[in-house]
């Protein structure tokens, strides 16, 4: 594949993932019709992706849904940091490492959902299940892309999937925190 073809393939795939996640989360009533955005959190994506890739790529071979889902949790955590004290949190460079090291990579779901975000019992189970469902959906989309493993297109598609899961996690948590993007009434 030519470089432009790879970029086009990855862009189309990322659009497909975004559309699927948004529709699914809206159906599950985890997102409103107007998806919340947060440029402050979005701009942290690059540094988070770079720090996550060694763990995420290693785990993808045996645990692809976990590798994908954990990035959604990171997006949720970033929305929480933004909502609670962004002035303090925005200067950090080790977001992923701090989350991972709370209870280790294998228990990041518990660390983020219960310890950081404060969900408990049935609510924690519901959030964890929703993240797993989103990651499974995205893994299904990845599997049907028919890109050759180990290629630039495969890596680009994986990163695109992580990016959209990060943004979906951010939006879902912002929604849960009460950031509902509704039209303002005039008059």
N, C-alpha and C positions, 0 to 999 in steps of 0.2 A: 504494500500500500504506500502510495505517495504521502508525504507529510501533510499536505492539504486535505487529502482524503481521510487520513487518520483524524485530523482536527474536526472535520465535518462529521465523521462517524461518532466521535466522542461527544460533540455538541448536541447532535440529534439524540443520542442516548441519554445525556443529562436532562434534556428537555422532557423526554419520555418518563424518566424517573421522577422528576419534579411533578409532572402532571398526575402520575399515578399516586404518589404520596399525598398530594393535596386532596385529590378526590377521595381517597381512602380515609384520610383523617377527618375530612368534612363529614363523610358518611358516619364515622364513629363519633361525631360531635366533639372532636378534639381541636378542631379549627373552625372559625367562622367563615362566611363566604369570602370576606376580605382577609387575606392572610397577613398577620402582623409581620413587619420588617424591623430590623434593628441594624443600621449601618455600622454602629460601634462594634457589635458582635461579629457581623459579617466580615469586617476588615481583619479580624484576628484569625480567619480561616487558614491563611498561608502558613503562619508559624505553628498553628495547631496541627495541621496536616503533616508538616515536616517532622514534628516530634512524635506523631502517632504512627507514621509509616513503618518504622522498624518492627514494632509490635504487631500492628494490624496486618501487614503483609505476611509476617511469619505465621500468625494464627489463622490466616485465611485458608491455607491448605487443608487443615483439619477441622476448623471451626468457622466456616465462612459467615454464618448468620451472626455469630458473636462478633467477629471482626467488623462487620457492617453495623450491627446494632450499637456497639459501644460508642461509635461516633455520634449516633443520635443522642446518647446520654451526655456526651460532651457538649453538644449544642444546647441541651436542656440546662446543664450546669452553667454555661456561659450566659444564658438568659437570666438565670437566677443571680449570678454575679452582677450583671448589668442592673438588675432591678434593686438589689440590696445596697451596693456601694461601688458604683463603677469607678469613681474617682480613685478609690483604693485599689480596685482590682485591675483597672485598665493598664497599669504600668507593668504588670507581671509578664513574664515570658515563659513560665513553666506550668501553664494551665493543665495540660494533659498529664504531666508527670505527677502533679499534686493529686489529681483525681485518681490516677492509677495507683499511687502509693498509699492512698487511704486504707485500702484493704487488699491490694494486689490486683493485677489485671483480671484474674478469673472472677473476682467479686466486685467488679466495678459497678454492676447494676445495683447491687445492694448499697454500696457506698454512695452513689449519686442519688438514687431514688429515696432511700430511707434516711441516710445520715446527712446528706447535704440538703435535699429538697424537703425532707420531713414527711414524706408519705408513709403511712403505716397501714398494716393489715390489708383489708380488701382493696383500699385505694392504691397501695403499693403494688399489689398483685396486678391490678388493672393496668397501671402504667407500664409495668415490666412486660406484661403480655402484649400491650399495644406496641411497644418498642420491638419486641420479638416478631410480631406480625409484620411490621414495616420492614424490618431487616430481611425477613423471609421473602416478602414480595420483591424487594430489590434484588435479592440473590436470584430469584426466578427470572427477573428481567436480564440480569447479567448472564445467566446460563443460556438464555435464548438469543444472545447477541452473536453467538458463533464466531467469536474472535479467538485467534490462536493464542493459547497460554504463553506467557513470556514475551509477548510482542508489545510494541509501543501502544497499539490499540487496546490491548488487554489492560495494561497499566493505566492508560488514560481513562478507560471505562470504570475501573475500580476507583480511581480518584474522583471521578465525576459522581459515582454512586455515594461515596463517603461525603462529598460536598453537599449533595442534596439531603442526605440523612442528617447532617449537621444543621442545615438550614431548617429542616422539618422539625428537628428536636427543639431548636431555638423558638420557632413559631409556636409549636405546641405548648411549650412552657410559658411563653409570653401570654398566650391565650388563657392558660390556667391561672396566671397571675392577674388576670383581669384586663389585659390590653386587647380590647375588642375594637377592631377597625370598622366603625360604623359611620355613615354619613352624618355630618352635623346638621341640625335643624336650623333653618334660617327664619328670621322674622320674629 
